[in-house]
Amino acid sequence: MQAAAYEKLTQSFRNHPKLTKSVHIFNRVLTGMVFAAYPLLLLYLAAEREKTLYLSVIVPLDGFLIVSVFRYLFNRQRPYERYDFKPAIPKDTKGKSFPSRHVFSAAVIAVTFLVQRNPILVGLGAGLIVAALIIGVIRVIAGVHYVSDVLAAWACAGIGWIIYAIFL
């Protein structure tokens, strides 16, 4: 997206502070929900002595570390830095935009639920996929990530899915 596109996309937030606050709250709630679900899943898998526990720790952890190192090395500017505007959600990080670590983490957690053999966990995973999609949209419309940051995060989570498919 170009500067004019981000200007237009974020204009409604600048004009409506209540909308900005609502998006910020929604982002925090969804993110918190996804990240709270993950340790609960791991506790459940440990209690049930599920053989998926090991991979359910290793795949998200390794992915998170790889994404973090790549972000550090690539160090892409964020939209609000490049186009000099205030993002719709509080953020002052410089660089490290590509790929979105929030979206990657939410997506790989959702995938981790989806690969379990328990139908209830799979159902929760489907809900978490929706939450991860919404988090991705929020990150873009808030001006803290580019669409390509979010798509790259989903691609990285897809690699996690492939790893699960190979080893489970």
N, C-alpha and C positions, 0 to 999 in steps of 0.2 A: 504494500500500500504506500501511496505517496502522502506527503504532508497534508494536502487538501482533504484526502480521504479520512485520515485520522482526525483532522480538525472537525470534519462533519460528523464523524462517528461519535466523538466525545463531546460535541457541542451540547447535546441534550443533558448530559451530566453537569456540565458547567452552568447551564441555565436552570437546573432543578436540583438543588442540594438534597432534597428529600430522596430523589431517585438515586443520587450518588450514594447516600447513606444506606439505602435499601440494597443496592448492588453489593456494597461492601459487607453488609451483614450477611446477605445470602451467600457470598463467597466464603466468608468465615465459617458459616454453619455447615455448608456442603463439605468444605475442606476438613473441618473438624470431624464431621460424621465419617468420612472415608478413613481418615487417619486413626480414629478411635476403633473402627471396625477391624483393622488389621491386627493389633495385638490380641483382640478378642478371638479372632480366627486362630491365631497361633496357640493361644491357651487351649482352645477347643481341640485343635489337632494334637497337642501334647497330651491332653487328658484322655483322648480317645486312642492314643498311640497310633495315629495315622502315619502311614509310610510317606505321605506327601509333605510332612512337616519340614524335613530337611530342605527340599527344593522350594518350599513356600517361604523359607528364610533366605536361601542363597540367591534365587532369581531376582527378587526385588532389591536385595542388598547390593549384589554385584551390578545390577542395572543402574541403581542410584549412584554408585561410586563411578561407574563409567560415564554416565551422563554428567556428573559433577566435574570430573576431570576434563571432559570435552568442552563443557561450558567455560571453564577456566582458561583453557588453551585457546579456544575460538574467540571468546570475549566479545561477542556481538553486542552493540549498543541496543538499548531498549527503545521502543517508539517514543516514549516521553523524553528521552535524552536526545534522540536524533532530531525530533521535531519541536523540542522545547515547549512542552505543555505539561500541565499538572495532571497526573493520572487520576482516574476516577476512584481507584482504591489506593490507600496510603502506601506509597512505595518510593524509596529513594536509592535503591540499589543502582550501582553503575555497572553497565555491561552484564555479561553472563546471561544473556537472554535466550540463547539457542543451544539446545531445545529447552522447552519449559519443564522445569523440574517438578513444579506442582502438578502439571498435567500428566507427566510421565508417572509420577508416584501414584496418583489417583487411578490411572489406567492400569498400571501393573498390579496394584492391589485388587482392582476389580477382576482382572484376569486370574489372579491367584484364587479368588473365590470361585470363578467359573470352572476351574479345572478340578475342583474337588468332586468327590463321588456322591456327596450328600445333596439331594435335590433342594433342600432348604438353603444351603450355602450357594448353590448355583443360582437360585432365585435372587438371593441377596446380591450376588455378583452382577446379575442383570440390572438391578437397581443402581448398583455402584457404577456400572458402565454409563448409565444415564447421568449420574452425578458428575462423573469425570468429563463427559461431553459438555455439560453445562459449565463446569469450571473452566474448560478450554474457551468457551464462548465469552465468559466473563473476563478472562485474562486478556482477550483481544479487544473487546469493546471498552475495557477499562484503560487500554493504552499501555499495558505493561508487557505485552508480547505481540509479536507479529503472528499472522496466520501460519507462516512456515515454522515458527517455533513450536506451535501446538501440533502441527502435522508431524513434525520430526519426533516429538514426544510420543505420539501415538505409534509411529513406526518403531520406535525403541521398545515400547510395551508389546508390540506385535512380535518382536524378536523373542521377548520373554515367553509369549504364548507358544512359539515354535519350540523353544527349549523345553517347556513343559510337555509338549506333544511328543518330543523325542524320548524323554526320560520317564514319563509316567505311563 
